[in-house]
Amino acid sequence: MDVELSLQGAIATLSLNRPEKLNALTPEMLTLLIEHLDRIERDSAIRAVILTGAGRAFCAGADIKGSGAAPPQMSVSHARQSMAVYQQIALRLYNLNKPVIAAVRGVAVGIAWSYALCADLLLVSDTAQFIPAFLMRATLPEGGMVHLLARHCGEFRAKEIMYLNRKLTGQEAFECGLANRVVEDEKLMQVAEDLAAELAAMPTFSIGLTKQLFRSNAGTMEQFLVEELNAVALAVNSEDAAEGRLAAREKRTPVFKGR
C-alpha cells in the first residue's frame, strides 16, 4: 500500500510508501493516512509513533502531476473543499495524544514539511532538504506551516523562508530550531526507533496531557487553520496561482502579475 502502518511492540511506524514518486501524496494516500491515524489514536497499545517516508525522500508534497493535481482554474469553494483533507491530517498529527517522531531523509516539500513540523520531535538525516514551495506557485502555506514555523524559529526567519522559498538542509533546520538532531542517513531509522522506545516506556497518558499544555501555550492550531483555509482558498483562485500551476505543468518559470 502507498501508506503502510507497521507495529513493533508499542511503537507504530507510519511510512509513506511511494518511493518511485518520492512519496508524493495522492488522494488515496490522504485517505489512508486518516484511517491509520484514527487507528493509532484508538489503540491504547500504541504508545509512540514514527512518521517517515520510504526510499530516498520523506515526501515531495502533493502530487501536482498525478491524481492529486489541481486544475489550472479553481473556485474558492473548490479550493476550500480540496484543502480540508490536508488540514485534517495536520490536525490529527498535531493533536494526537501520543508522542510523534518525524524521521526525515531527502526532500520534504510543501505540505510534507508541515506534517513533519506537526510532530513532537523531528529527526533529520544529513541528506534532508526542506522546501517550502507554496509561494513559488502563488499559493499559500498550508497545514499550519506559518503557525509552526513562526513558533519554532521566530517570525523574521519564518517570513524569509516562506516569502523567498528558502530551502534548508537538515543541518540548517537544526541550527534554526526546526529539528531536534541531525544524524547520518544510514542511522536515521535506528535513532528514531531507539527514541520511540524510550518514549513508549514513559507515562503515555501524562505525555498526552503535557502535549495539551504545549498546545495551549501556543494558541490554538484549530483557529489558525480556519484563517489559513480562508486565505488559501482566496489565493488559489488568483491569476498568479493559475499561472503558477500552469508553469509547473509546462516546466517553466512562472511570470506573476501581482493579481
C-alpha positions in Angstrom: 0.0 0.0 0.0 1.1 3.6 -0.6 0.9 4.3 3.1 2.0 1.5 5.5 1.4 1.1 9.2 3.7 -1.3 10.9 3.7 -2.2 14.6 6.6 -3.3 16.7 5.6 -3.7 20.3 4.2 -0.3 21.5 5.7 1.6 18.5 3.8 2.3 15.3 5.7 3.3 12.2 3.6 5.2 9.6 5.5 5.2 6.3 4.7 7.0 3.1 5.4 4.2 0.6 5.5 5.6 -3.0 9.3 5.9 -3.3 9.3 5.9 -7.2 7.4 9.3 -6.9 9.3 10.5 -3.8 6.2 9.6 -1.8 4.2 12.5 -3.4 0.7 12.5 -1.9 -2.3 11.3 -3.8 -6.0 11.5 -2.6 -5.8 7.8 -1.8 -2.8 8.3 0.4 -4.6 11.0 2.3 -7.5 8.7 3.0 -5.1 6.0 4.2 -3.3 8.5 6.4 -6.6 9.4 8.1 -7.5 5.8 8.6 -4.2 4.9 10.1 -4.1 7.9 12.4 -7.6 7.0 13.6 -6.4 3.5 14.5 -3.3 4.8 16.2 -5.4 7.2 18.3 -7.8 4.4 19.4 -5.3 1.7 20.1 -4.1 2.0 23.7 -1.3 -0.5 23.0 0.4 2.1 20.7 2.5 4.4 22.8 4.8 6.1 20.3 4.6 6.9 16.6 7.3 7.3 13.9 6.3 9.2 10.7 8.7 8.6 7.8 9.0 8.0 4.1 10.2 5.0 2.1 13.2 5.3 -0.1 15.3 8.3 -0.5 12.8 11.0 0.4 10.4 11.9 3.1 7.7 13.3 0.8 7.6 15.5 -2.3 4.4 17.1 -1.2 1.1 16.9 -3.0 1.3 15.0 -6.3 0.8 18.0 -8.6 1.3 16.0 -11.8 -0.8 13.0 -11.0 -4.1 12.3 -9.3 -3.5 15.0 -6.7 -3.1 17.7 -9.3 -5.1 20.9 -9.0 -6.9 22.3 -12.1 -5.4 25.5 -13.7 -8.6 27.4 -12.7 -10.1 26.7 -9.3 -13.1 28.3 -7.5 -12.9 29.4 -3.9 -15.4 26.7 -2.9 -13.4 24.0 -4.7 -10.2 25.2 -3.1 -11.8 25.0 0.4 -13.1 21.5 -0.3 -9.7 20.2 -1.6 -7.8 21.8 1.2 -9.9 20.3 4.0 -8.3 16.8 4.0 -4.8 18.2 4.1 -5.7 20.3 7.2 -7.5 17.3 8.7 -4.3 15.2 8.6 -2.2 18.1 10.0 -4.6 18.4 13.0 -4.7 14.6 13.6 -0.9 14.6 13.8 -0.7 17.7 15.9 -3.4 16.7 18.3 -2.5 13.0 18.6 -2.4 12.1 22.3 0.8 10.1 21.9 4.3 11.3 21.1 5.1 11.5 17.4 8.6 11.4 15.9 9.1 12.6 12.3 12.2 10.9 10.7 13.1 12.9 7.6 15.6 12.0 4.9 15.8 13.6 1.4 13.2 16.2 0.4 10.2 17.3 2.5 8.3 19.7 0.2 5.4 21.9 0.9 2.6 20.2 2.9 5.1 17.4 3.8 7.2 19.8 5.7 4.1 21.0 7.6 3.3 17.4 8.6 6.9 16.9 9.9 6.5 20.1 11.9 3.3 18.7 13.5 5.4 16.0 15.2 6.7 16.3 18.7 10.2 15.5 17.8 11.9 16.0 14.4 14.9 13.9 13.4 16.7 14.7 10.2 19.3 12.8 8.2 22.3 14.5 6.7 20.5 14.2 3.3 17.4 16.1 4.4 16.2 19.1 2.5 13.2 21.2 3.4 11.5 23.2 0.6 8.5 25.5 1.3 7.4 25.6 -2.4 4.0 27.2 -1.8 4.6 30.8 -2.9 6.5 29.5 -6.0 3.0 28.8 -7.3 1.4 31.8 -5.7 -0.5 29.6 -3.3 -0.3 30.0 0.5 1.5 27.8 3.1 -0.8 25.0 4.2 -1.1 22.6 7.1 -0.3 25.1 9.7 3.2 25.8 8.4 3.1 29.6 9.2 1.9 28.9 12.7 4.5 26.2 13.3 7.5 27.8 11.6 7.0 31.1 13.5 6.7 29.1 16.8 9.9 27.2 16.2 12.3 29.7 14.5 10.7 33.1 15.0 8.7 35.3 12.6 11.6 37.1 11.0 13.3 33.9 9.9 10.0 32.2 9.1 9.0 35.1 6.8 12.3 34.9 4.9 11.9 31.1 4.4 8.3 31.5 3.2 8.4 34.7 1.1 11.6 33.8 -0.7 11.2 30.0 -0.8 14.4 29.4 1.1 15.5 25.8 1.1 17.0 24.4 4.3 19.3 21.5 4.7 18.9 19.2 7.7 21.8 20.9 9.4 20.3 24.4 8.7 17.0 23.3 10.0 18.6 22.1 13.2 20.6 25.3 13.7 17.5 27.4 13.5 15.4 25.3 15.9 13.4 23.3 13.3 14.8 19.9 14.2 16.0 18.0 17.3 19.1 16.5 15.9 20.9 15.6 12.7 22.1 12.0 12.2 23.9 10.1 9.5 21.4 8.9 6.9 22.0 5.2 7.4 21.4 5.6 11.2 18.2 7.7 10.9 15.7 4.9 11.5 17.7 3.3 14.2 17.9 6.5 16.1 14.2 7.1 15.6 13.3 3.6 16.8 15.5 4.0 19.9 13.9 7.3 20.7 10.4 5.9 20.2 11.2 3.0 22.5 12.3 5.5 25.1 9.1 7.5 24.7 6.9 4.4 24.7 8.3 3.5 28.2 7.2 6.8 29.6 3.7 7.5 31.0 1.7 8.0 27.8 -1.4 9.5 29.4 0.7 12.1 31.1 2.6 12.8 27.9 -0.7 13.4 26.2 -1.7 15.9 28.8 1.6 17.6 28.6 1.1 17.9 24.8 -2.2 19.7 25.5 -0.3 22.2 27.7 2.2 22.9 24.9 -0.7 23.4 22.5 -2.5 25.8 24.9 0.7 27.7 25.4 1.0 28.4 21.7 -2.6 29.4 20.8 -5.0 27.1 19.0 -4.0 25.4 15.8 -7.7 25.0 15.0 -8.4 28.7 14.9 -5.2 29.3 12.9 -6.3 26.7 10.3 -9.7 28.4 9.9 -7.9 31.6 9.0 -5.5 29.7 6.8 -8.2 27.9 4.9 -10.0 31.2 4.1 -6.7 32.8 2.9 -5.6 29.8 0.8 -9.0 29.5 -0.8 -8.7 33.1 -2.0 -5.1 32.8 -3.1 -5.5 29.7 -5.2 -8.3 31.4 -7.2 -5.9 34.3 -8.1 -4.5 34.8 -11.6 -1.0 34.3 -10.3 -1.9 31.0 -8.7 -3.4 29.8 -12.1 -0.1 30.9 -13.7 1.9 29.1 -11.1 0.1 25.8 -11.7 0.3 26.2 -15.5 4.1 27.0 -15.3 4.6 23.9 -13.1 3.0 21.7 -15.8 5.0 23.4 -18.6 8.2 23.2 -16.5 9.0 26.9 -16.8 9.4 29.8 -14.5 6.1 31.5 -13.7 5.5 35.1 -14.7 3.5 36.7 -11.9 1.5 39.9 -12.4 0.5 40.5 -8.8 -3.1 39.7 -9.1 
